[in-house]
């Protein structure tokens, strides 16, 4: 049921997605800031980076849903315990159950720090911490939720820049 690399794959795919989306944003901004003739190869490269980043983000989200989502009804309690232990050992879940402890744990996490600065982490914990505990969501899954939300924001920014770049191409 649990593949050894599945949990790490979420983090690896998220990191690669962040890199691709960051490249797309940089290329689109460079394209939009360039004067003179339209540099179509740069536009197409940025568009492909956006597609690659979006695909990796979607894969990471699918993996996260599979690993962190509700277990099948037929799953025994022993399987659920094993799954939770595996995710904790893979550093996918957080241990803290209080907002202060959660913020400190996330700020100490090397992977989260590579994604977000301390101000973003603190803001996210304040804003989304209560949202994460609503309904059937578990606070221990907030780390993955943060990564997916950050990637989603980057993808939205890249899509906005892509639209502006498309308008620039049509105007010329």
Secondary structure as the mmCIF struct_conf table of DSSP 4:
data_model
#
loop_
_struct_conf.conf_type_id
_struct_conf.id
_struct_conf.beg_label_comp_id
_struct_conf.beg_label_asym_id
_struct_conf.beg_label_seq_id
_struct_conf.end_label_comp_id
_struct_conf.end_label_asym_id
_struct_conf.end_label_seq_id
TURN_TY1_P TURN_TY1_P1 UNK A 4 UNK A 5
HELX_RH_AL_P HELX_RH_AL_P1 UNK A 6 UNK A 33
BEND BEND1 UNK A 36 UNK A 37
HELX_RH_AL_P HELX_RH_AL_P2 UNK A 40 UNK A 68
BEND BEND2 UNK A 69 UNK A 69
HELX_LH_PP_P HELX_LH_PP_P1 UNK A 70 UNK A 72
TURN_TY1_P TURN_TY1_P2 UNK A 73 UNK A 74
HELX_RH_AL_P HELX_RH_AL_P3 UNK A 77 UNK A 89
TURN_TY1_P TURN_TY1_P3 UNK A 90 UNK A 91
BEND BEND3 UNK A 93 UNK A 93
BEND BEND4 UNK A 98 UNK A 98
HELX_RH_AL_P HELX_RH_AL_P4 UNK A 99 UNK A 108
HELX_RH_AL_P HELX_RH_AL_P5 UNK A 110 UNK A 115
BEND BEND5 UNK A 116 UNK A 116
HELX_RH_AL_P HELX_RH_AL_P6 UNK A 118 UNK A 132
TURN_TY1_P TURN_TY1_P4 UNK A 133 UNK A 133
BEND BEND6 UNK A 134 UNK A 134
TURN_TY1_P TURN_TY1_P5 UNK A 135 UNK A 136
HELX_RH_3T_P HELX_RH_3T_P1 UNK A 139 UNK A 141
HELX_RH_AL_P HELX_RH_AL_P7 UNK A 142 UNK A 171
#
